Amino acid sequence: MTMPEQSPAQPSAEAINREIRALWVDGSMPAERRGEYARLVIAWAEAMRAEQELAA
């Protein structure tokens, strides 16, 4: 019998926020990183929502 694969734990909103801030470390963001920024903002919003649901 094989065990079902576990999905990796979703990073916390705080961890995602650190990644977002790192993109802006020099005060601007290169155009080629804007897609990554958009993905991170969505992930951050989802993590915030999940953390709020757990707190409720």
All heavy atoms as atom14 arrays in JSON, in Angstrom:
{
  "sequence": "MTMPEQSPAQPSAEAINREIRALWVDGSMPAERRGEYARLVIAWAEAMRAEQELAA",
  "atom14_mask": [
    [1, 1, 1, 1, 1, 1, 1, 1, 0, 0, 0, 0, 0, 0],
    [1, 1, 1, 1, 1, 1, 1, 0, 0, 0, 0, 0, 0, 0],
    [1, 1, 1, 1, 1, 1, 1, 1, 0, 0, 0, 0, 0, 0],
    [1, 1, 1, 1, 1, 1, 1, 0, 0, 0, 0, 0, 0, 0],
    [1, 1, 1, 1, 1, 1, 1, 1, 1, 0, 0, 0, 0, 0],
    [1, 1, 1, 1, 1, 1, 1, 1, 1, 0, 0, 0, 0, 0],
    [1, 1, 1, 1, 1, 1, 0, 0, 0, 0, 0, 0, 0, 0],
    [1, 1, 1, 1, 1, 1, 1, 0, 0, 0, 0, 0, 0, 0],
    [1, 1, 1, 1, 1, 0, 0, 0, 0, 0, 0, 0, 0, 0],
    [1, 1, 1, 1, 1, 1, 1, 1, 1, 0, 0, 0, 0, 0],
    [1, 1, 1, 1, 1, 1, 1, 0, 0, 0, 0, 0, 0, 0],
    [1, 1, 1, 1, 1, 1, 0, 0, 0, 0, 0, 0, 0, 0],
    [1, 1, 1, 1, 1, 0, 0, 0, 0, 0, 0, 0, 0, 0],
    [1, 1, 1, 1, 1, 1, 1, 1, 1, 0, 0, 0, 0, 0],
    [1, 1, 1, 1, 1, 0, 0, 0, 0, 0, 0, 0, 0, 0],
    [1, 1, 1, 1, 1, 1, 1, 1, 0, 0, 0, 0, 0, 0],
    [1, 1, 1, 1, 1, 1, 1, 1, 0, 0, 0, 0, 0, 0],
    [1, 1, 1, 1, 1, 1, 1, 1, 1, 1, 1, 0, 0, 0],
    [1, 1, 1, 1, 1, 1, 1, 1, 1, 0, 0, 0, 0, 0],
    [1, 1, 1, 1, 1, 1, 1, 1, 0, 0, 0, 0, 0, 0],
    [1, 1, 1, 1, 1, 1, 1, 1, 1, 1, 1, 0, 0, 0],
    [1, 1, 1, 1, 1, 0, 0, 0, 0, 0, 0, 0, 0, 0],
    [1, 1, 1, 1, 1, 1, 1, 1, 0, 0, 0, 0, 0, 0],
    [1, 1, 1, 1, 1, 1, 1, 1, 1, 1, 1, 1, 1, 1],
    [1, 1, 1, 1, 1, 1, 1, 0, 0, 0, 0, 0, 0, 0],
    [1, 1, 1, 1, 1, 1, 1, 1, 0, 0, 0, 0, 0, 0],
    [1, 1, 1, 1, 0, 0, 0, 0, 0, 0, 0, 0, 0, 0],
    [1, 1, 1, 1, 1, 1, 0, 0, 0, 0, 0, 0, 0, 0],
    [1, 1, 1, 1, 1, 1, 1, 1, 0, 0, 0, 0, 0, 0],
    [1, 1, 1, 1, 1, 1, 1, 0, 0, 0, 0, 0, 0, 0],
    [1, 1, 1, 1, 1, 0, 0, 0, 0, 0, 0, 0, 0, 0],
    [1, 1, 1, 1, 1, 1, 1, 1, 1, 0, 0, 0, 0, 0],
    [1, 1, 1, 1, 1, 1, 1, 1, 1, 1, 1, 0, 0, 0],
    [1, 1, 1, 1, 1, 1, 1, 1, 1, 1, 1, 0, 0, 0],
    [1, 1, 1, 1, 0, 0, 0, 0, 0, 0, 0, 0, 0, 0],
    [1, 1, 1, 1, 1, 1, 1, 1, 1, 0, 0, 0, 0, 0],
    [1, 1, 1, 1, 1, 1, 1, 1, 1, 1, 1, 1, 0, 0],
    [1, 1, 1, 1, 1, 0, 0, 0, 0, 0, 0, 0, 0, 0],
    [1, 1, 1, 1, 1, 1, 1, 1, 1, 1, 1, 0, 0, 0],
    [1, 1, 1, 1, 1, 1, 1, 1, 0, 0, 0, 0, 0, 0],
    [1, 1, 1, 1, 1, 1, 1, 0, 0, 0, 0, 0, 0, 0],
    [1, 1, 1, 1, 1, 1, 1, 1, 0, 0, 0, 0, 0, 0],
    [1, 1, 1, 1, 1, 0, 0, 0, 0, 0, 0, 0, 0, 0],
    [1, 1, 1, 1, 1, 1, 1, 1, 1, 1, 1, 1, 1, 1],
    [1, 1, 1, 1, 1, 0, 0, 0, 0, 0, 0, 0, 0, 0],
    [1, 1, 1, 1, 1, 1, 1, 1, 1, 0, 0, 0, 0, 0],
    [1, 1, 1, 1, 1, 0, 0, 0, 0, 0, 0, 0, 0, 0],
    [1, 1, 1, 1, 1, 1, 1, 1, 0, 0, 0, 0, 0, 0],
    [1, 1, 1, 1, 1, 1, 1, 1, 1, 1, 1, 0, 0, 0],
    [1, 1, 1, 1, 1, 0, 0, 0, 0, 0, 0, 0, 0, 0],
    [1, 1, 1, 1, 1, 1, 1, 1, 1, 0, 0, 0, 0, 0],
    [1, 1, 1, 1, 1, 1, 1, 1, 1, 0, 0, 0, 0, 0],
    [1, 1, 1, 1, 1, 1, 1, 1, 1, 0, 0, 0, 0, 0],
    [1, 1, 1, 1, 1, 1, 1, 1, 0, 0, 0, 0, 0, 0],
    [1, 1, 1, 1, 1, 0, 0, 0, 0, 0, 0, 0, 0, 0],
    [1, 1, 1, 1, 1, 0, 0, 0, 0, 0, 0, 0, 0, 0]
  ],
  "atom14_positions": [
    [[0.85, -1.18, 0.0], [0.0, 0.0, 0.0], [0.9, 1.24, 0.0], [1.83, 1.33, 0.78], [-0.9, -0.01, 1.24], [-1.69, 1.26, 1.39], [-2.64, 1.31, 2.91], [-4.19, 0.71, 2.32], [0.0, 0.0, 0.0], [0.0, 0.0, 0.0], [0.0, 0.0, 0.0], [0.0, 0.0, 0.0], [0.0, 0.0, 0.0], [0.0, 0.0, 0.0]],
    [[0.6, 2.18, -0.88], [1.39, 3.41, -0.92], [0.66, 4.49, -0.15], [-0.57, 4.54, -0.12], [1.62, 3.88, -2.37], [0.36, 4.11, -2.98], [2.41, 2.87, -3.16], [0.0, 0.0, 0.0], [0.0, 0.0, 0.0], [0.0, 0.0, 0.0], [0.0, 0.0, 0.0], [0.0, 0.0, 0.0], [0.0, 0.0, 0.0], [0.0, 0.0, 0.0]],
    [[1.42, 5.35, 0.44], [0.85, 6.46, 1.18], [0.53, 7.59, 0.21], [1.29, 7.83, -0.74], [1.85, 6.97, 2.23], [2.2, 5.93, 3.28], [0.77, 5.44, 4.27], [0.51, 6.9, 5.22], [0.0, 0.0, 0.0], [0.0, 0.0, 0.0], [0.0, 0.0, 0.0], [0.0, 0.0, 0.0], [0.0, 0.0, 0.0], [0.0, 0.0, 0.0]],
    [[-0.56, 8.3, 0.44], [-0.87, 9.44, -0.43], [0.18, 10.53, -0.26], [0.73, 10.71, 0.82], [-2.24, 9.91, 0.05], [-2.4, 9.34, 1.4], [-1.54, 8.11, 1.47], [0.0, 0.0, 0.0], [0.0, 0.0, 0.0], [0.0, 0.0, 0.0], [0.0, 0.0, 0.0], [0.0, 0.0, 0.0], [0.0, 0.0, 0.0], [0.0, 0.0, 0.0]],
    [[0.47, 11.21, -1.35], [1.43, 12.31, -1.28], [0.82, 13.47, -0.54], [-0.34, 13.8, -0.71], [1.82, 12.75, -2.68], [2.69, 11.77, -3.41], [3.16, 12.32, -4.74], [3.45, 13.52, -4.81], [3.23, 11.54, -5.68], [0.0, 0.0, 0.0], [0.0, 0.0, 0.0], [0.0, 0.0, 0.0], [0.0, 0.0, 0.0], [0.0, 0.0, 0.0]],
    [[1.63, 14.09, 0.29], [1.18, 15.28, 1.01], [1.62, 16.5, 0.23], [2.74, 16.54, -0.28], [1.75, 15.32, 2.41], [1.22, 14.24, 3.32], [1.81, 14.37, 4.71], [2.92, 14.84, 4.88], [1.04, 13.96, 5.68], [0.0, 0.0, 0.0], [0.0, 0.0, 0.0], [0.0, 0.0, 0.0], [0.0, 0.0, 0.0], [0.0, 0.0, 0.0]],
    [[0.75, 17.47, 0.16], [1.15, 18.71, -0.48], [2.02, 19.5, 0.49], [1.85, 19.42, 1.69], [-0.08, 19.52, -0.89], [-0.81, 19.87, 0.26], [0.0, 0.0, 0.0], [0.0, 0.0, 0.0], [0.0, 0.0, 0.0], [0.0, 0.0, 0.0], [0.0, 0.0, 0.0], [0.0, 0.0, 0.0], [0.0, 0.0, 0.0], [0.0, 0.0, 0.0]],
    [[2.98, 20.23, -0.04], [3.84, 21.01, 0.85], [3.01, 22.05, 1.59], [2.01, 22.56, 1.08], [4.84, 21.66, -0.08], [4.28, 21.54, -1.43], [3.3, 20.41, -1.43], [0.0, 0.0, 0.0], [0.0, 0.0, 0.0], [0.0, 0.0, 0.0], [0.0, 0.0, 0.0], [0.0, 0.0, 0.0], [0.0, 0.0, 0.0], [0.0, 0.0, 0.0]],
    [[3.41, 22.33, 2.8], [2.69, 23.32, 3.6], [2.76, 24.68, 2.91], [3.79, 25.05, 2.36], [3.3, 23.41, 4.98], [0.0, 0.0, 0.0], [0.0, 0.0, 0.0], [0.0, 0.0, 0.0], [0.0, 0.0, 0.0], [0.0, 0.0, 0.0], [0.0, 0.0, 0.0], [0.0, 0.0, 0.0], [0.0, 0.0, 0.0], [0.0, 0.0, 0.0]],
    [[1.65, 25.38, 2.95], [1.63, 26.71, 2.35], [2.43, 27.66, 3.24], [2.28, 27.63, 4.46], [0.18, 27.21, 2.22], [0.12, 28.59, 1.63], [-1.3, 29.0, 1.31], [-2.17, 28.17, 1.22], [-1.52, 30.27, 1.14], [0.0, 0.0, 0.0], [0.0, 0.0, 0.0], [0.0, 0.0, 0.0], [0.0, 0.0, 0.0], [0.0, 0.0, 0.0]],
    [[3.28, 28.47, 2.65], [4.04, 29.41, 3.46], [3.12, 30.41, 4.15], [2.02, 30.7, 3.67], [4.96, 30.11, 2.46], [4.54, 29.69, 1.11], [3.56, 28.58, 1.24], [0.0, 0.0, 0.0], [0.0, 0.0, 0.0], [0.0, 0.0, 0.0], [0.0, 0.0, 0.0], [0.0, 0.0, 0.0], [0.0, 0.0, 0.0], [0.0, 0.0, 0.0]],
    [[3.57, 30.94, 5.26], [2.77, 31.91, 6.0], [2.73, 33.23, 5.24], [3.57, 33.51, 4.39], [3.38, 32.14, 7.38], [4.63, 32.81, 7.26], [0.0, 0.0, 0.0], [0.0, 0.0, 0.0], [0.0, 0.0, 0.0], [0.0, 0.0, 0.0], [0.0, 0.0, 0.0], [0.0, 0.0, 0.0], [0.0, 0.0, 0.0], [0.0, 0.0, 0.0]],
    [[1.74, 34.04, 5.59], [1.64, 35.37, 5.0], [2.9, 36.17, 5.3], [3.4, 36.92, 4.45], [0.4, 36.09, 5.53], [0.0, 0.0, 0.0], [0.0, 0.0, 0.0], [0.0, 0.0, 0.0], [0.0, 0.0, 0.0], [0.0, 0.0, 0.0], [0.0, 0.0, 0.0], [0.0, 0.0, 0.0], [0.0, 0.0, 0.0], [0.0, 0.0, 0.0]],
    [[3.46, 35.98, 6.48], [4.68, 36.68, 6.86], [5.85, 36.29, 5.96], [6.62, 37.15, 5.5], [5.03, 36.38, 8.32], [6.27, 37.08, 8.81], [6.58, 36.75, 10.26], [5.75, 36.17, 10.96], [7.71, 37.09, 10.67], [0.0, 0.0, 0.0], [0.0, 0.0, 0.0], [0.0, 0.0, 0.0], [0.0, 0.0, 0.0], [0.0, 0.0, 0.0]],
    [[5.99, 35.0, 5.67], [7.07, 34.53, 4.8], [6.9, 35.07, 3.38], [7.88, 35.49, 2.75], [7.11, 33.01, 4.79], [0.0, 0.0, 0.0], [0.0, 0.0, 0.0], [0.0, 0.0, 0.0], [0.0, 0.0, 0.0], [0.0, 0.0, 0.0], [0.0, 0.0, 0.0], [0.0, 0.0, 0.0], [0.0, 0.0, 0.0], [0.0, 0.0, 0.0]],
    [[5.68, 35.08, 2.91], [5.42, 35.59, 1.55], [5.7, 37.09, 1.51], [6.28, 37.6, 0.55], [3.98, 35.27, 1.11], [3.79, 33.76, 1.02], [3.67, 35.93, -0.22], [2.35, 33.32, 0.87], [0.0, 0.0, 0.0], [0.0, 0.0, 0.0], [0.0, 0.0, 0.0], [0.0, 0.0, 0.0], [0.0, 0.0, 0.0], [0.0, 0.0, 0.0]],
    [[5.32, 37.79, 2.58], [5.57, 39.23, 2.64], [7.07, 39.52, 2.58], [7.5, 40.47, 1.93], [4.96, 39.82, 3.91], [4.97, 41.32, 3.91], [4.92, 41.96, 2.86], [5.04, 41.91, 5.08], [0.0, 0.0, 0.0], [0.0, 0.0, 0.0], [0.0, 0.0, 0.0], [0.0, 0.0, 0.0], [0.0, 0.0, 0.0], [0.0, 0.0, 0.0]],
    [[7.89, 38.68, 3.22], [9.35, 38.86, 3.15], [9.83, 38.71, 1.7], [10.71, 39.46, 1.26], [10.06, 37.86, 4.05], [10.03, 38.23, 5.51], [11.0, 37.4, 6.33], [10.74, 35.97, 6.26], [9.95, 35.3, 7.09], [9.33, 35.94, 8.07], [9.77, 34.01, 6.96], [0.0, 0.0, 0.0], [0.0, 0.0, 0.0], [0.0, 0.0, 0.0]],
    [[9.25, 37.75, 0.98], [9.63, 37.57, -0.43], [9.25, 38.8, -1.26], [10.02, 39.24, -2.12], [8.97, 36.34, -1.01], [9.49, 35.03, -0.47], [8.84, 33.84, -1.14], [8.91, 33.75, -2.39], [8.25, 33.01, -0.43], [0.0, 0.0, 0.0], [0.0, 0.0, 0.0], [0.0, 0.0, 0.0], [0.0, 0.0, 0.0], [0.0, 0.0, 0.0]],
    [[8.07, 39.34, -0.99], [7.62, 40.54, -1.7], [8.57, 41.7, -1.42], [8.99, 42.41, -2.33], [6.17, 40.89, -1.32], [5.2, 39.84, -1.87], [5.8, 42.29, -1.82], [3.78, 39.96, -1.35], [0.0, 0.0, 0.0], [0.0, 0.0, 0.0], [0.0, 0.0, 0.0], [0.0, 0.0, 0.0], [0.0, 0.0, 0.0], [0.0, 0.0, 0.0]],
    [[8.89, 41.88, -0.15], [9.8, 42.98, 0.22], [11.17, 42.81, -0.42], [11.81, 43.8, -0.8], [9.93, 43.08, 1.73], [8.68, 43.61, 2.4], [8.85, 43.58, 3.92], [7.66, 44.08, 4.57], [7.5, 45.34, 4.93], [8.44, 46.23, 4.7], [6.38, 45.73, 5.52], [0.0, 0.0, 0.0], [0.0, 0.0, 0.0], [0.0, 0.0, 0.0]],
    [[11.63, 41.59, -0.55], [12.93, 41.33, -1.16], [12.95, 41.78, -2.62], [14.0, 42.19, -3.13], [13.29, 39.86, -1.05], [0.0, 0.0, 0.0], [0.0, 0.0, 0.0], [0.0, 0.0, 0.0], [0.0, 0.0, 0.0], [0.0, 0.0, 0.0], [0.0, 0.0, 0.0], [0.0, 0.0, 0.0], [0.0, 0.0, 0.0], [0.0, 0.0, 0.0]],
    [[11.81, 41.71, -3.29], [11.75, 42.16, -4.69], [11.97, 43.67, -4.79], [12.42, 44.17, -5.81], [10.4, 41.8, -5.31], [10.13, 40.32, -5.54], [8.71, 40.11, -6.04], [11.13, 39.72, -6.51], [0.0, 0.0, 0.0], [0.0, 0.0, 0.0], [0.0, 0.0, 0.0], [0.0, 0.0, 0.0], [0.0, 0.0, 0.0], [0.0, 0.0, 0.0]],
    [[11.64, 44.39, -3.71], [11.74, 45.85, -3.7], [12.98, 46.33, -2.95], [13.09, 47.51, -2.62], [10.51, 46.44, -3.03], [9.27, 46.29, -3.85], [8.34, 45.32, -3.73], [8.84, 47.13, -4.91], [7.34, 45.5, -4.66], [7.62, 46.61, -5.39], [9.35, 48.28, -5.49], [6.93, 47.21, -6.43], [8.65, 48.86, -6.53], [7.45, 48.33, -6.99]],
    [[13.93, 45.45, -2.69], [15.06, 45.76, -1.82], [15.82, 47.02, -2.25], [16.28, 47.77, -1.41], [16.0, 44.55, -1.66], [16.8, 44.29, -2.92], [16.91, 44.73, -0.47], [0.0, 0.0, 0.0], [0.0, 0.0, 0.0], [0.0, 0.0, 0.0], [0.0, 0.0, 0.0], [0.0, 0.0, 0.0], [0.0, 0.0, 0.0], [0.0, 0.0, 0.0]],
    [[15.94, 47.28, -3.53], [16.67, 48.47, -3.97], [15.74, 49.63, -4.31], [16.17, 50.63, -4.88], [17.57, 48.14, -5.16], [16.8, 47.7, -6.39], [15.56, 47.57, -6.31], [17.43, 47.49, -7.44], [0.0, 0.0, 0.0], [0.0, 0.0, 0.0], [0.0, 0.0, 0.0], [0.0, 0.0, 0.0], [0.0, 0.0, 0.0], [0.0, 0.0, 0.0]],
    [[14.47, 49.52, -3.96], [13.52, 50.61, -4.17], [12.8, 50.56, -5.5], [11.91, 51.37, -5.75], [0.0, 0.0, 0.0], [0.0, 0.0, 0.0], [0.0, 0.0, 0.0], [0.0, 0.0, 0.0], [0.0, 0.0, 0.0], [0.0, 0.0, 0.0], [0.0, 0.0, 0.0], [0.0, 0.0, 0.0], [0.0, 0.0, 0.0], [0.0, 0.0, 0.0]],
    [[13.17, 49.64, -6.36], [12.46, 49.48, -7.64], [12.45, 48.0, -7.99], [13.18, 47.21, -7.43], [13.14, 50.29, -8.74], [14.43, 49.79, -9.0], [0.0, 0.0, 0.0], [0.0, 0.0, 0.0], [0.0, 0.0, 0.0], [0.0, 0.0, 0.0], [0.0, 0.0, 0.0], [0.0, 0.0, 0.0], [0.0, 0.0, 0.0], [0.0, 0.0, 0.0]],
    [[11.58, 47.67, -8.92], [11.46, 46.27, -9.32], [11.66, 46.18, -10.84], [10.98, 46.88, -11.6], [10.08, 45.72, -8.97], [9.93, 44.26, -9.32], [8.28, 43.6, -9.08], [7.71, 44.41, -7.64], [0.0, 0.0, 0.0], [0.0, 0.0, 0.0], [0.0, 0.0, 0.0], [0.0, 0.0, 0.0], [0.0, 0.0, 0.0], [0.0, 0.0, 0.0]],
    [[12.56, 45.31, -11.27], [12.74, 45.12, -12.71], [11.46, 44.59, -13.36], [10.72, 43.81, -12.74], [13.86, 44.09, -12.82], [14.48, 44.0, -11.46], [13.46, 44.48, -10.49], [0.0, 0.0, 0.0], [0.0, 0.0, 0.0], [0.0, 0.0, 0.0], [0.0, 0.0, 0.0], [0.0, 0.0, 0.0], [0.0, 0.0, 0.0], [0.0, 0.0, 0.0]],
    [[11.2, 44.99, -14.56], [9.98, 44.58, -15.27], [9.85, 43.06, -15.36], [8.75, 42.52, -15.26], [9.96, 45.2, -16.67], [0.0, 0.0, 0.0], [0.0, 0.0, 0.0], [0.0, 0.0, 0.0], [0.0, 0.0, 0.0], [0.0, 0.0, 0.0], [0.0, 0.0, 0.0], [0.0, 0.0, 0.0], [0.0, 0.0, 0.0], [0.0, 0.0, 0.0]],
    [[10.97, 42.36, -15.5], [10.91, 40.9, -15.63], [10.49, 40.2, -14.34], [10.21, 39.01, -14.35], [12.23, 40.34, -16.15], [13.41, 40.53, -15.23], [14.19, 41.82, -15.48], [13.75, 42.66, -16.3], [15.23, 41.97, -14.85], [0.0, 0.0, 0.0], [0.0, 0.0, 0.0], [0.0, 0.0, 0.0], [0.0, 0.0, 0.0], [0.0, 0.0, 0.0]],
    [[10.43, 40.91, -13.23], [10.03, 40.29, -11.96], [8.59, 40.64, -11.59], [8.1, 40.2, -10.55], [10.97, 40.76, -10.85], [12.4, 40.45, -11.21], [13.3, 39.77, -10.34], [12.9, 38.81, -9.4], [13.53, 38.62, -8.25], [14.54, 39.39, -7.93], [13.16, 37.68, -7.44], [0.0, 0.0, 0.0], [0.0, 0.0, 0.0], [0.0, 0.0, 0.0]],
    [[7.9, 41.4, -12.42], [6.52, 41.81, -12.1], [5.57, 40.63, -12.05], [4.64, 40.62, -11.26], [6.04, 42.87, -13.08], [6.75, 44.18, -12.85], [6.2, 45.28, -13.68], [6.99, 46.48, -13.41], [7.16, 47.45, -14.26], [6.59, 47.39, -15.45], [7.89, 48.5, -13.94], [0.0, 0.0, 0.0], [0.0, 0.0, 0.0], [0.0, 0.0, 0.0]],
    [[5.77, 39.62, -12.87], [4.93, 38.42, -12.83], [5.09, 37.69, -11.51], [4.12, 37.22, -10.92], [0.0, 0.0, 0.0], [0.0, 0.0, 0.0], [0.0, 0.0, 0.0], [0.0, 0.0, 0.0], [0.0, 0.0, 0.0], [0.0, 0.0, 0.0], [0.0, 0.0, 0.0], [0.0, 0.0, 0.0], [0.0, 0.0, 0.0], [0.0, 0.0, 0.0]],
    [[6.33, 37.6, -11.04], [6.59, 36.97, -9.75], [5.93, 37.77, -8.63], [5.34, 37.21, -7.71], [8.1, 36.9, -9.51], [8.49, 36.27, -8.2], [9.99, 36.25, -7.97], [10.75, 36.75, -8.82], [10.39, 35.72, -6.92], [0.0, 0.0, 0.0], [0.0, 0.0, 0.0], [0.0, 0.0, 0.0], [0.0, 0.0, 0.0], [0.0, 0.0, 0.0]],
    [[6.01, 39.1, -8.72], [5.38, 39.96, -7.73], [3.87, 39.72, -7.69], [3.29, 39.55, -6.62], [5.68, 41.43, -8.06], [4.92, 42.41, -7.19], [5.32, 42.65, -5.88], [3.81, 43.08, -7.68], [4.63, 43.55, -5.08], [3.12, 43.98, -6.89], [3.53, 44.21, -5.6], [2.84, 45.09, -4.8], [0.0, 0.0, 0.0], [0.0, 0.0, 0.0]],
    [[3.24, 39.67, -8.85], [1.79, 39.45, -8.91], [1.42, 38.1, -8.3], [0.46, 37.99, -7.54], [1.31, 39.53, -10.36], [0.0, 0.0, 0.0], [0.0, 0.0, 0.0], [0.0, 0.0, 0.0], [0.0, 0.0, 0.0], [0.0, 0.0, 0.0], [0.0, 0.0, 0.0], [0.0, 0.0, 0.0], [0.0, 0.0, 0.0], [0.0, 0.0, 0.0]],
    [[2.21, 37.07, -8.6], [1.96, 35.74, -8.03], [2.08, 35.77, -6.51], [1.26, 35.2, -5.8], [2.95, 34.74, -8.63], [2.77, 33.32, -8.11], [3.91, 32.4, -8.54], [5.22, 32.82, -8.08], [5.69, 32.65, -6.84], [4.95, 32.07, -5.93], [6.9, 33.05, -6.52], [0.0, 0.0, 0.0], [0.0, 0.0, 0.0], [0.0, 0.0, 0.0]],
    [[3.1, 36.47, -6.01], [3.31, 36.54, -4.57], [2.19, 37.31, -3.87], [1.78, 36.95, -2.76], [4.66, 37.18, -4.26], [5.87, 36.29, -4.53], [7.16, 37.11, -4.43], [5.9, 35.11, -3.58], [0.0, 0.0, 0.0], [0.0, 0.0, 0.0], [0.0, 0.0, 0.0], [0.0, 0.0, 0.0], [0.0, 0.0, 0.0], [0.0, 0.0, 0.0]],
    [[1.7, 38.38, -4.48], [0.62, 39.15, -3.86], [-0.63, 38.29, -3.74], [-1.31, 38.31, -2.71], [0.34, 40.45, -4.65], [-0.95, 41.11, -4.2], [1.52, 41.41, -4.52], [0.0, 0.0, 0.0], [0.0, 0.0, 0.0], [0.0, 0.0, 0.0], [0.0, 0.0, 0.0], [0.0, 0.0, 0.0], [0.0, 0.0, 0.0], [0.0, 0.0, 0.0]],
    [[-0.93, 37.51, -4.76], [-2.09, 36.61, -4.7], [-1.88, 35.55, -3.62], [-2.78, 35.27, -2.83], [-2.35, 35.98, -6.08], [-2.82, 37.05, -7.06], [-3.35, 34.83, -5.98], [-2.84, 36.63, -8.51], [0.0, 0.0, 0.0], [0.0, 0.0, 0.0], [0.0, 0.0, 0.0], [0.0, 0.0, 0.0], [0.0, 0.0, 0.0], [0.0, 0.0, 0.0]],
    [[-0.68, 34.98, -3.56], [-0.37, 33.97, -2.54], [-0.47, 34.58, -1.15], [-0.97, 33.94, -0.21], [1.02, 33.39, -2.77], [0.0, 0.0, 0.0], [0.0, 0.0, 0.0], [0.0, 0.0, 0.0], [0.0, 0.0, 0.0], [0.0, 0.0, 0.0], [0.0, 0.0, 0.0], [0.0, 0.0, 0.0], [0.0, 0.0, 0.0], [0.0, 0.0, 0.0]],
    [[0.0, 35.82, -0.99], [-0.08, 36.5, 0.31], [-1.55, 36.68, 0.73], [-1.9, 36.39, 1.87], [0.63, 37.85, 0.23], [0.49, 38.65, 1.48], [1.22, 38.54, 2.62], [-0.47, 39.68, 1.72], [0.78, 39.44, 3.55], [-0.26, 40.15, 3.03], [-1.48, 40.25, 0.95], [-1.03, 41.17, 3.58], [-2.25, 41.26, 1.51], [-2.02, 41.71, 2.8]],
    [[-2.39, 37.11, -0.2], [-3.81, 37.31, 0.11], [-4.47, 35.99, 0.51], [-5.25, 35.95, 1.47], [-4.53, 37.94, -1.09], [0.0, 0.0, 0.0], [0.0, 0.0, 0.0], [0.0, 0.0, 0.0], [0.0, 0.0, 0.0], [0.0, 0.0, 0.0], [0.0, 0.0, 0.0], [0.0, 0.0, 0.0], [0.0, 0.0, 0.0], [0.0, 0.0, 0.0]],
    [[-4.14, 34.92, -0.19], [-4.7, 33.61, 0.15], [-4.22, 33.15, 1.52], [-4.99, 32.6, 2.3], [-4.32, 32.59, -0.92], [-5.02, 32.82, -2.24], [-4.5, 31.94, -3.37], [-3.48, 31.24, -3.18], [-5.11, 31.97, -4.44], [0.0, 0.0, 0.0], [0.0, 0.0, 0.0], [0.0, 0.0, 0.0], [0.0, 0.0, 0.0], [0.0, 0.0, 0.0]],
    [[-2.94, 33.38, 1.82], [-2.4, 32.99, 3.12], [-3.04, 33.81, 4.24], [-3.36, 33.27, 5.31], [-0.88, 33.17, 3.13], [0.0, 0.0, 0.0], [0.0, 0.0, 0.0], [0.0, 0.0, 0.0], [0.0, 0.0, 0.0], [0.0, 0.0, 0.0], [0.0, 0.0, 0.0], [0.0, 0.0, 0.0], [0.0, 0.0, 0.0], [0.0, 0.0, 0.0]],
    [[-3.25, 35.09, 4.01], [-3.92, 35.94, 5.02], [-5.32, 35.42, 5.28], [-5.75, 35.3, 6.44], [-3.98, 37.39, 4.54], [-2.66, 38.11, 4.6], [-2.04, 38.34, 6.28], [-3.25, 39.46, 6.95], [0.0, 0.0, 0.0], [0.0, 0.0, 0.0], [0.0, 0.0, 0.0], [0.0, 0.0, 0.0], [0.0, 0.0, 0.0], [0.0, 0.0, 0.0]],
    [[-6.04, 35.1, 4.23], [-7.42, 34.6, 4.36], [-7.41, 33.28, 5.15], [-8.21, 33.09, 6.06], [-8.04, 34.41, 2.99], [-9.5, 34.08, 3.01], [-10.18, 34.14, 1.63], [-9.32, 33.95, 0.47], [-8.92, 34.94, -0.34], [-9.28, 36.18, -0.11], [-8.16, 34.67, -1.39], [0.0, 0.0, 0.0], [0.0, 0.0, 0.0], [0.0, 0.0, 0.0]],
    [[-6.49, 32.39, 4.83], [-6.4, 31.09, 5.51], [-6.06, 31.29, 6.99], [-6.64, 30.61, 7.86], [-5.37, 30.2, 4.84], [0.0, 0.0, 0.0], [0.0, 0.0, 0.0], [0.0, 0.0, 0.0], [0.0, 0.0, 0.0], [0.0, 0.0, 0.0], [0.0, 0.0, 0.0], [0.0, 0.0, 0.0], [0.0, 0.0, 0.0], [0.0, 0.0, 0.0]],
    [[-5.15, 32.21, 7.28], [-4.77, 32.44, 8.67], [-5.94, 33.06, 9.45], [-6.14, 32.73, 10.63], [-3.54, 33.34, 8.73], [-2.29, 32.62, 8.26], [-1.07, 33.51, 8.15], [-1.08, 34.65, 8.67], [-0.07, 33.06, 7.55], [0.0, 0.0, 0.0], [0.0, 0.0, 0.0], [0.0, 0.0, 0.0], [0.0, 0.0, 0.0], [0.0, 0.0, 0.0]],
    [[-6.71, 33.92, 8.83], [-7.87, 34.51, 9.49], [-8.93, 33.48, 9.76], [-9.59, 33.5, 10.79], [-8.42, 35.68, 8.66], [-7.51, 36.88, 8.66], [-7.97, 37.97, 7.73], [-8.9, 37.8, 6.96], [-7.3, 39.11, 7.77], [0.0, 0.0, 0.0], [0.0, 0.0, 0.0], [0.0, 0.0, 0.0], [0.0, 0.0, 0.0], [0.0, 0.0, 0.0]],
    [[-9.11, 32.55, 8.81], [-10.1, 31.48, 9.01], [-9.69, 30.58, 10.16], [-10.54, 30.14, 10.94], [-10.27, 30.67, 7.73], [-11.02, 31.41, 6.64], [-11.05, 30.68, 5.32], [-10.51, 29.55, 5.23], [-11.62, 31.23, 4.36], [0.0, 0.0, 0.0], [0.0, 0.0, 0.0], [0.0, 0.0, 0.0], [0.0, 0.0, 0.0], [0.0, 0.0, 0.0]],
    [[-8.41, 30.3, 10.3], [-7.93, 29.46, 11.41], [-8.12, 30.17, 12.76], [-8.4, 29.53, 13.75], [-6.45, 29.12, 11.22], [-6.13, 28.06, 10.19], [-4.62, 27.9, 10.06], [-6.76, 26.73, 10.58], [0.0, 0.0, 0.0], [0.0, 0.0, 0.0], [0.0, 0.0, 0.0], [0.0, 0.0, 0.0], [0.0, 0.0, 0.0], [0.0, 0.0, 0.0]],
    [[-7.98, 31.48, 12.75], [-8.1, 32.25, 13.98], [-9.56, 32.38, 14.43], [-9.83, 32.6, 15.6], [-7.5, 33.64, 13.8], [0.0, 0.0, 0.0], [0.0, 0.0, 0.0], [0.0, 0.0, 0.0], [0.0, 0.0, 0.0], [0.0, 0.0, 0.0], [0.0, 0.0, 0.0], [0.0, 0.0, 0.0], [0.0, 0.0, 0.0], [0.0, 0.0, 0.0]],
    [[-10.46, 32.23, 13.5], [-11.88, 32.42, 13.81], [-12.48, 31.21, 14.51], [-12.06, 30.16, 14.58], [-12.67, 32.7, 12.56], [0.0, 0.0, 0.0], [0.0, 0.0, 0.0], [0.0, 0.0, 0.0], [0.0, 0.0, 0.0], [0.0, 0.0, 0.0], [0.0, 0.0, 0.0], [0.0, 0.0, 0.0], [0.0, 0.0, 0.0], [0.0, 0.0, 0.0]]
  ]
}
